[in-house]
Amino acid sequence: MSDKEKELCPRLIDYLVVVGKRKRTRNTSKCSSADGPIHSSITYPEILRRYPTDDHKDFYLPTDVTVFCQPEGCVTLSKSTKHESSINHKMPILKAIRAIR
């Protein structure tokens, strides 16, 4: 056997993948808190970028690499902010006008 055949791994890194979310939503739920409703959604992770773009002859990129990177999916939390009624902001002005009259 030559030294070349004895190599265990010819590459330092097999693949570089960027895993993230796109727009598909798997599950959406709504919770209430003291600050207002909180919306949460879980999206399926996908391979956004990969290098090299083609598989190696001796090692194919596993199809479930996205589950390995993000096993619980991509969780997004958002909170709706409710603004106070505009009358609350005008109360000091209305009181000042009444005091002048």
N, C-alpha and C positions, 0 to 999 in steps of 0.2 A: 504494500500500500504506500502510495506517495503521501507527502505531507498535505497536499491539497485535499486528498480524499479523507484525511483524518479530521478535518475541520468539523467542529460540532455545529457552529452557526456562522455562516458566511456574512451575515449582516448584524449590525448592532441593534437596529430597530427594524422590525418587519414592516409595520405600517404606522402611519400617523393619521388618525381620524379625528375629525371634529364632529361631535354629536350634539344635537340640540333639537329645538322644536320648530315646527312650521305652524300652519294655522289650524290644523285639524284638532278638534277637541274630543276627548274621550269621555269625560265626566265633568259635570258642572254642578256645584252646590252653592247654597247661600246660607250664611250664618249671621246671627245678630250679635252685636256687641254694644257696649255703652256708647261707643263713638259712631255707630251706624252699622248698616249691613256690610258684611264682608263676602265677596264673591271669590270662589276658588275654582280652578279648572285644572285638569290633568290632561296633558297632550302626549301623544306617542312620540318618543324620541326617534330621530332619523339621522342618518349620516349626511351631514351638510357638506363636508369636504373630506377627501382622502388622498393620501399620497403613498405610494404610487397609485395611479388610477387603474392599473391592471394588476391582476393577481400574480404572485410569484409562482413559478412552476412547482416548487417544492412545498409551498405553504399558502393555501387559499385564505383570504380574509373570512373569518367566521360570519355567518349571516346574522347571528344573534349578538354581535358586538355592541349594539345599541342597548340591549338589556343588561349587558355587563357594565356599561358606563353609567346608565341611569335606570336601575331596576324598578324604581317606583314611578317612573315617568317624569315629565317636566311639570312641576307644580307651579301655578301662577296664582298669586293672591292679589286682589284689588279691593279697595275700600271706596264706597261712594260717600262723598262729603255733602252733607246737607247744609246749605247756607241759611242763616237766620233770615227771617222775613225782613224786608227793607224797612218796614214801619219801626222796628226796634232801633234802627240807626237814625231815624228821623225824629224820634221822641225828644231829644234835647232841643232840637230846632223848634219843634212845635211848642214846647214849654216856654222857650225864649220869646216866641211870637206872642203867645198869650200874655206873658208878663208885660210886654210893651203896650198892649192894648189896654 
